[in-house]
């Protein structure tokens, strides 16, 4: 994905990174989960049986815009 172009300003060569999650019980990174958000009895998101995808984020060095992509974990 090194040839990604910023959708805001058109700059190429976006900087790779990831979205950090430091919430309670977090593993340190965010994930994309398929389907609309459904809340369980205690208010948390229902995730059982849903595929989870890693989120790759790329930052534009010129305007700072983030481009995010959901990719299958290795």
Protein Blocks (a to p, Z undefined) as FASTA:
>chain_A
ZZpccfklopghiacdddddfbehiahiacddedjddddfkopacfehpacddddddddf
klopacddddddZZ
